[in-house]
Amino acid sequence: MVPDAIPALKAQQSGKDVLVEQPAYDLIELFFFAYRDFVSDPDRILDEYGFGRAHHRVLHFVTRQPGLTIAELLDILRITKQSLNRVLKELIEKDFIESRMGTSDRRQRLLFATAKGHDLALKLAKLQTRRIMRALSDMDPEAKETVSRYLLRLIDPDDSAHVKQLVFGLKET
């Protein structure tokens, strides 16, 4: 059942190709407001440290993938090296992340969260998890899988396999 508050989705499900003709303002705006509130909880905590969303993203991925290289992190975040260096420098100086030399290539820098960094990343992830689980709580048990499929389809198709590998550890066959 689709609520009346989501006309673009109703039109799509009724078989009409309305989305090609007119913008899906309702879905665009719902996505905006959902994202705004999803990041607002961590934003308040990050502000206490003088950090922003870029710090959060770096800390998240370094915590989730210990030993991540600078090049891999740049590929994930799709930001400039200059932007990453500023954020990374702050996280390292404040002892949230440490940079180690690569074992096979000493020019390579491997990134690891410190205990302090891991604790902050976990605190932020738990806040966002609470919001996600609250949203899923009164939905069908398959809702998490449906939401995952939907979000994966929002990702550029040429990056989908890479994202699946990062998020789920799955390689496409």
PyRosetta script that sets phi, psi and omega in degrees:
from pyrosetta import init, pose_from_sequence

init()
pose = pose_from_sequence("MVPDAIPALKAQQSGKDVLVEQPAYDLIELFFFAYRDFVSDPDRILDEYGFGRAHHRVLHFVTRQPGLTIAELLDILRITKQSLNRVLKELIEKDFIESRMGTSDRRQRLLFATAKGHDLALKLAKLQTRRIMRALSDMDPEAKETVSRYLLRLIDPDDSAHVKQLVFGLKET")
pose.set_psi(1, 130.6)
pose.set_omega(1, -179.7)
pose.set_phi(2, -107.3)
pose.set_psi(2, 125.2)
pose.set_omega(2, 179.3)
pose.set_phi(3, -62.9)
pose.set_psi(3, 151.3)
pose.set_omega(3, 178.5)
pose.set_phi(4, -62.3)
pose.set_psi(4, -18.1)
pose.set_omega(4, -178.3)
pose.set_phi(5, -73.2)
pose.set_psi(5, -4.0)
pose.set_omega(5, -177.8)
pose.set_phi(6, -123.3)
pose.set_psi(6, 70.8)
pose.set_omega(6, -175.8)
pose.set_phi(7, -64.0)
pose.set_psi(7, -35.3)
pose.set_omega(7, -179.2)
pose.set_phi(8, -63.8)
pose.set_psi(8, -39.5)
pose.set_omega(8, 179.4)
pose.set_phi(9, -70.1)
pose.set_psi(9, -38.9)
pose.set_omega(9, 177.2)
pose.set_phi(10, -60.6)
pose.set_psi(10, -44.4)
pose.set_omega(10, -179.2)
pose.set_phi(11, -63.4)
pose.set_psi(11, -40.9)
pose.set_omega(11, -179.9)
pose.set_phi(12, -65.5)
pose.set_psi(12, -43.1)
pose.set_omega(12, -178.0)
pose.set_phi(13, -71.2)
pose.set_psi(13, -24.2)
pose.set_omega(13, 179.4)
pose.set_phi(14, -81.5)
pose.set_psi(14, 2.1)
pose.set_omega(14, 175.2)
pose.set_phi(15, 95.5)
pose.set_psi(15, -6.8)
pose.set_omega(15, 179.4)
pose.set_phi(16, -81.4)
pose.set_psi(16, 146.3)
pose.set_omega(16, 178.8)
pose.set_phi(17, -97.9)
pose.set_psi(17, 51.5)
pose.set_omega(17, -175.7)
pose.set_phi(18, -67.0)
pose.set_psi(18, -31.6)
pose.set_omega(18, -174.3)
pose.set_phi(19, -63.3)
pose.set_psi(19, -23.4)
pose.set_omega(19, 178.2)
pose.set_phi(20, -74.0)
pose.set_psi(20, -32.5)
pose.set_omega(20, -174.6)
pose.set_phi(21, -86.2)
pose.set_psi(21, -34.7)
pose.set_omega(21, -177.3)
pose.set_phi(22, -136.8)
pose.set_psi(22, 145.7)
pose.set_omega(22, -178.9)
pose.set_phi(23, -60.6)
pose.set_psi(23, 146.5)
pose.set_omega(23, 178.2)
pose.set_phi(24, -88.0)
pose.set_psi(24, 63.9)
pose.set_omega(24, -175.6)
pose.set_phi(25, -54.5)
pose.set_psi(25, -39.0)
pose.set_omega(25, -178.2)
pose.set_phi(26, -61.5)
pose.set_psi(26, -46.4)
pose.set_omega(26, -179.7)
pose.set_phi(27, -70.4)
pose.set_psi(27, -38.3)
pose.set_omega(27, 178.0)
pose.set_phi(28, -60.5)
pose.set_psi(28, -45.8)
pose.set_omega(28, -177.8)
pose.set_phi(29, -71.0)
pose.set_psi(29, -38.6)
pose.set_omega(29, 176.1)
pose.set_phi(30, -62.3)
pose.set_psi(30, -40.0)
pose.set_omega(30, 178.0)
pose.set_phi(31, -62.4)
pose.set_psi(31, -43.8)
pose.set_omega(31, 178.5)
pose.set_phi(32, -59.7)
pose.set_psi(32, -51.1)
pose.set_omega(32, -176.4)
pose.set_phi(33, -67.3)
pose.set_psi(33, -36.7)
pose.set_omega(33, 177.0)
pose.set_phi(34, -63.5)
pose.set_psi(34, -44.4)
pose.set_omega(34, 179.0)
pose.set_phi(35, -65.7)
pose.set_psi(35, -43.0)
pose.set_omega(35, 179.6)
pose.set_phi(36, -54.5)
pose.set_psi(36, -47.6)
pose.set_omega(36, -177.6)
pose.set_phi(37, -76.2)
pose.set_psi(37, -32.0)
pose.set_omega(37, 178.6)
pose.set_phi(38, -61.9)
pose.set_psi(38, -38.3)
pose.set_omega(38, -178.8)
pose.set_phi(39, -90.8)
pose.set_psi(39, -12.1)
pose.set_omega(39, -176.1)
pose.set_phi(40, -66.4)
pose.set_psi(40, -36.4)
pose.set_omega(40, -180.0)
pose.set_phi(41, -63.2)
pose.set_psi(41, -54.0)
pose.set_omega(41, 177.1)
pose.set_phi(42, -62.5)
pose.set_psi(42, -35.1)
pose.set_omega(42, -179.3)
pose.set_phi(43, -55.0)
pose.set_psi(43, -41.2)
pose.set_omega(43, -178.6)
pose.set_phi(44, -63.1)
pose.set_psi(44, -42.1)
pose.set_omega(44, -179.9)
pose.set_phi(45, -72.4)
pose.set_psi(45, -43.4)
pose.set_omega(45, 179.7)
pose.set_phi(46, -59.1)
pose.set_psi(46, -36.3)
pose.set_omega(46, -179.3)
pose.set_phi(47, -61.1)
pose.set_psi(47, -33.2)
pose.set_omega(47, 178.4)
pose.set_phi(48, -61.6)
pose.set_psi(48, -26.9)
pose.set_omega(48, -179.3)
pose.set_phi(49, -97.8)
pose.set_psi(49, -3.2)
pose.set_omega(49, -174.7)
pose.set_phi(50, 77.2)
pose.set_psi(50, 22.1)
pose.set_omega(50, -178.8)
pose.set_phi(51, -103.9)
pose.set_psi(51, 161.9)
pose.set_omega(51, 176.5)
pose.set_phi(52, -125.1)
pose.set_psi(52, -167.2)
pose.set_omega(52, -176.8)
pose.set_phi(53, -65.4)
pose.set_psi(53, -31.5)
pose.set_omega(53, 177.9)
pose.set_phi(54, -64.2)
pose.set_psi(54, -39.5)
pose.set_omega(54, 177.6)
pose.set_phi(55, -62.4)
pose.set_psi(55, -42.2)
pose.set_omega(55, -179.8)
pose.set_phi(56, -60.5)
pose.set_psi(56, -47.2)
pose.set_omega(56, -178.6)
pose.set_phi(57, -62.8)
pose.set_psi(57, -44.4)
pose.set_omega(57, 179.2)
pose.set_phi(58, -62.0)
pose.set_psi(58, -50.0)
pose.set_omega(58, -179.0)
pose.set_phi(59, -60.4)
pose.set_psi(59, -40.5)
pose.set_omega(59, 179.7)
pose.set_phi(60, -59.8)
pose.set_psi(60, -53.6)
pose.set_omega(60, -174.6)
pose.set_phi(61, -72.0)
pose.set_psi(61, -33.2)
pose.set_omega(61, 177.0)
pose.set_phi(62, -68.1)
pose.set_psi(62, -38.4)
pose.set_omega(62, 178.2)
pose.set_phi(63, -67.3)
pose.set_psi(63, -41.6)
pose.set_omega(63, -178.0)
pose.set_phi(64, -72.3)
pose.set_psi(64, -26.1)
pose.set_omega(64, -177.2)
pose.set_phi(65, -133.1)
pose.set_psi(65, 75.4)
pose.set_omega(65, -179.9)
pose.set_phi(66, -55.2)
pose.set_psi(66, 137.0)
pose.set_omega(66, -179.9)
pose.set_phi(67, 88.5)
pose.set_psi(67, 10.2)
pose.set_omega(67, 178.0)
pose.set_phi(68, -61.0)
pose.set_psi(68, 138.5)
pose.set_omega(68, 177.6)
pose.set_phi(69, -87.2)
pose.set_psi(69, 162.7)
pose.set_omega(69, 176.8)
pose.set_phi(70, -58.2)
pose.set_psi(70, -44.3)
pose.set_omega(70, -178.8)
pose.set_phi(71, -61.4)
pose.set_psi(71, -41.9)
pose.set_omega(71, 179.1)
pose.set_phi(72, -65.5)
pose.set_psi(72, -40.2)
pose.set_omega(72, 179.4)
pose.set_phi(73, -66.2)
pose.set_psi(73, -41.6)
pose.set_omega(73, 176.3)
pose.set_phi(74, -60.5)
pose.set_psi(74, -39.3)
pose.set_omega(74, 179.5)
pose.set_phi(75, -65.7)
pose.set_psi(75, -40.3)
pose.set_omega(75, 179.7)
pose.set_phi(76, -67.4)
pose.set_psi(76, -49.2)
pose.set_omega(76, -172.7)
pose.set_phi(77, -82.6)
pose.set_psi(77, -22.1)
pose.set_omega(77, -177.1)
pose.set_phi(78, 52.2)
pose.set_psi(78, 53.1)
pose.set_omega(78, 174.7)
pose.set_phi(79, -123.6)
pose.set_psi(79, 169.5)
pose.set_omega(79, -179.1)
pose.set_phi(80, -76.7)
pose.set_psi(80, 156.1)
pose.set_omega(80, 177.6)
pose.set_phi(81, -61.0)
pose.set_psi(81, -36.3)
pose.set_omega(81, 179.3)
pose.set_phi(82, -62.3)
pose.set_psi(82, -44.7)
pose.set_omega(82, 178.5)
pose.set_phi(83, -63.7)
pose.set_psi(83, -43.7)
pose.set_omega(83, -179.4)
pose.set_phi(84, -64.3)
pose.set_psi(84, -43.0)
pose.set_omega(84, -177.2)
pose.set_phi(85, -59.3)
pose.set_psi(85, -40.7)
pose.set_omega(85, 179.6)
pose.set_phi(86, -62.6)
pose.set_psi(86, -47.9)
pose.set_omega(86, -177.8)
pose.set_phi(87, -67.9)
pose.set_psi(87, -45.0)
pose.set_omega(87, -178.4)
pose.set_phi(88, -63.3)
pose.set_psi(88, -40.5)
pose.set_omega(88, 179.0)
pose.set_phi(89, -58.4)
pose.set_psi(89, -44.7)
pose.set_omega(89, 179.0)
pose.set_phi(90, -63.8)
pose.set_psi(90, -44.2)
pose.set_omega(90, -179.0)
pose.set_phi(91, -65.0)
pose.set_psi(91, -35.5)
pose.set_omega(91, 178.3)
pose.set_phi(92, -72.6)
pose.set_psi(92, -45.9)
pose.set_omega(92, -179.7)
pose.set_phi(93, -61.6)
pose.set_psi(93, -33.1)
pose.set_omega(93, -178.9)
pose.set_phi(94, -93.3)
pose.set_psi(94, 10.3)
pose.set_omega(94, 174.1)
pose.set_phi(95, 64.4)
pose.set_psi(95, 39.4)
pose.set_omega(95, 173.9)
pose.set_phi(96, -100.8)
pose.set_psi(96, -25.8)
pose.set_omega(96, 179.8)
pose.set_phi(97, -137.1)
pose.set_psi(97, 146.8)
pose.set_omega(97, 172.3)
pose.set_phi(98, -123.5)
pose.set_psi(98, 148.9)
pose.set_omega(98, -179.7)
pose.set_phi(99, -112.5)
pose.set_psi(99, 127.4)
pose.set_omega(99, 179.6)
pose.set_phi(100, -120.5)
pose.set_psi(100, 153.5)
pose.set_omega(100, 175.8)
pose.set_phi(101, -69.4)
pose.set_psi(101, 145.0)
pose.set_omega(101, 176.3)
pose.set_phi(102, -65.6)
pose.set_psi(102, 152.0)
pose.set_omega(102, -179.4)
pose.set_phi(103, -79.9)
pose.set_psi(103, -40.1)
pose.set_omega(103, -179.8)
pose.set_phi(104, -90.0)
pose.set_psi(104, -30.1)
pose.set_omega(104, 179.1)
pose.set_phi(105, -129.6)
pose.set_psi(105, 106.6)
pose.set_omega(105, -174.6)
pose.set_phi(106, -68.0)
pose.set_psi(106, -14.0)
pose.set_omega(106, 176.2)
pose.set_phi(107, -78.7)
pose.set_psi(107, -21.3)
pose.set_omega(107, -178.0)
pose.set_phi(108, -75.3)
pose.set_psi(108, 140.9)
pose.set_omega(108, 176.1)
pose.set_phi(109, -110.5)
pose.set_psi(109, 122.2)
pose.set_omega(109, 178.6)
pose.set_phi(110, -101.3)
pose.set_psi(110, 136.0)
pose.set_omega(110, -174.7)
pose.set_phi(111, -106.2)
pose.set_psi(111, 136.1)
pose.set_omega(111, 179.7)
pose.set_phi(112, -137.5)
pose.set_psi(112, 142.7)
pose.set_omega(112, 174.1)
pose.set_phi(113, -79.0)
pose.set_psi(113, 139.8)
pose.set_omega(113, 172.2)
pose.set_phi(114, -78.3)
pose.set_psi(114, 175.0)
pose.set_omega(114, 176.7)
pose.set_phi(115, -58.7)
pose.set_psi(115, -41.3)
pose.set_omega(115, 178.7)
pose.set_phi(116, -62.7)
pose.set_psi(116, -43.2)
pose.set_omega(116, 178.6)
pose.set_phi(117, -66.1)
pose.set_psi(117, -42.4)
pose.set_omega(117, 178.6)
pose.set_phi(118, -61.8)
pose.set_psi(118, -42.9)
pose.set_omega(118, -179.9)
pose.set_phi(119, -62.1)
pose.set_psi(119, -43.4)
pose.set_omega(119, 179.4)
pose.set_phi(120, -66.5)
pose.set_psi(120, -44.3)
pose.set_omega(120, 179.6)
pose.set_phi(121, -60.2)
pose.set_psi(121, -41.5)
pose.set_omega(121, 179.4)
pose.set_phi(122, -66.3)
pose.set_psi(122, -41.2)
pose.set_omega(122, 177.8)
pose.set_phi(123, -59.6)
pose.set_psi(123, -44.4)
pose.set_omega(123, -179.7)
pose.set_phi(124, -68.2)
pose.set_psi(124, -40.9)
pose.set_omega(124, 179.4)
pose.set_phi(125, -64.5)
pose.set_psi(125, -38.4)
pose.set_omega(125, 178.8)
pose.set_phi(126, -65.5)
pose.set_psi(126, -38.9)
pose.set_omega(126, 176.5)
pose.set_phi(127, -59.5)
pose.set_psi(127, -47.7)
pose.set_omega(127, -178.0)
pose.set_phi(128, -70.2)
pose.set_psi(128, -34.1)
pose.set_omega(128, 177.7)
pose.set_phi(129, -63.9)
pose.set_psi(129, -41.4)
pose.set_omega(129, 177.9)
pose.set_phi(130, -58.2)
pose.set_psi(130, -43.5)
pose.set_omega(130, -179.9)
pose.set_phi(131, -64.6)
pose.set_psi(131, -44.1)
pose.set_omega(131, -180.0)
pose.set_phi(132, -64.0)
pose.set_psi(132, -47.6)
pose.set_omega(132, -177.4)
pose.set_phi(133, -66.1)
pose.set_psi(133, -35.1)
pose.set_omega(133, 176.0)
pose.set_phi(134, -62.4)
pose.set_psi(134, -41.1)
pose.set_omega(134, -179.9)
pose.set_phi(135, -66.8)
pose.set_psi(135, -34.2)
pose.set_omega(135, -178.5)
pose.set_phi(136, -85.5)
pose.set_psi(136, -13.9)
pose.set_omega(136, -168.8)
pose.set_phi(137, -58.6)
pose.set_psi(137, -36.3)
pose.set_omega(137, -178.2)
pose.set_phi(138, -104.8)
pose.set_psi(138, 20.1)
pose.set_omega(138, 179.5)
pose.set_phi(139, -104.0)
pose.set_psi(139, 169.4)
pose.set_omega(139, 177.0)
pose.set_phi(140, -59.2)
pose.set_psi(140, 153.0)
pose.set_omega(140, 179.9)
pose.set_phi(141, -58.1)
pose.set_psi(141, -24.9)
pose.set_omega(141, -179.7)
pose.set_phi(142, -82.3)
pose.set_psi(142, -2.1)
pose.set_omega(142, -174.3)
pose.set_phi(143, -59.6)
pose.set_psi(143, -40.0)
pose.set_omega(143, -178.7)
pose.set_phi(144, -61.2)
pose.set_psi(144, -42.5)
pose.set_omega(144, 178.8)
pose.set_phi(145, -65.9)
pose.set_psi(145, -40.6)
pose.set_omega(145, 178.5)
pose.set_phi(146, -63.5)
pose.set_psi(146, -44.8)
pose.set_omega(146, 178.8)
pose.set_phi(147, -63.4)
pose.set_psi(147, -42.0)
pose.set_omega(147, 178.0)
pose.set_phi(148, -60.3)
pose.set_psi(148, -45.1)
pose.set_omega(148, 179.0)
pose.set_phi(149, -62.5)
pose.set_psi(149, -42.0)
pose.set_omega(149, 179.4)
pose.set_phi(150, -61.3)
pose.set_psi(150, -49.5)
pose.set_omega(150, -179.2)
pose.set_phi(151, -62.7)
pose.set_psi(151, -39.4)
pose.set_omega(151, 177.3)
pose.set_phi(152, -62.3)
pose.set_psi(152, -34.6)
pose.set_omega(152, 179.6)
pose.set_phi(153, -74.2)
pose.set_psi(153, -17.7)
pose.set_omega(153, 174.8)
pose.set_phi(154, -76.5)
pose.set_psi(154, -21.3)
pose.set_omega(154, -178.7)
pose.set_phi(155, -78.1)
pose.set_psi(155, 142.0)
pose.set_omega(155, 177.3)
pose.set_phi(156, -51.5)
pose.set_psi(156, 131.2)
pose.set_omega(156, -177.7)
pose.set_phi(157, -54.6)
pose.set_psi(157, -33.6)
pose.set_omega(157, -178.9)
pose.set_phi(158, -73.5)
pose.set_psi(158, -9.7)
pose.set_omega(158, 178.5)
pose.set_phi(159, -110.7)
pose.set_psi(159, -4.2)
pose.set_omega(159, -173.8)
pose.set_phi(160, -59.5)
pose.set_psi(160, -45.9)
pose.set_omega(160, -178.7)
pose.set_phi(161, -63.4)
pose.set_psi(161, -41.1)
pose.set_omega(161, 178.9)
pose.set_phi(162, -63.0)
pose.set_psi(162, -44.1)
pose.set_omega(162, -179.8)
pose.set_phi(163, -65.6)
pose.set_psi(163, -43.2)
pose.set_omega(163, 178.0)
pose.set_phi(164, -58.8)
pose.set_psi(164, -40.8)
pose.set_omega(164, 179.8)
pose.set_phi(165, -65.1)
pose.set_psi(165, -43.5)
pose.set_omega(165, 179.7)
pose.set_phi(166, -65.1)
pose.set_psi(166, -45.6)
pose.set_omega(166, -173.0)
pose.set_phi(167, -79.9)
pose.set_psi(167, -45.7)
pose.set_omega(167, -172.9)
pose.set_phi(168, -108.4)
pose.set_psi(168, -9.5)
pose.set_omega(168, -175.1)
pose.set_phi(169, 74.3)
pose.set_psi(169, 18.3)
pose.set_omega(169, -177.5)
pose.set_phi(170, -98.2)
pose.set_psi(170, 136.0)
pose.set_omega(170, 172.7)
pose.set_phi(171, -104.1)
pose.set_psi(171, 136.5)
pose.set_omega(171, 179.4)
pose.set_phi(172, -74.6)
pose.set_psi(172, 140.4)
pose.set_omega(172, 178.5)
pose.set_phi(173, -103.2)
pose.dump_pdb("model.pdb")
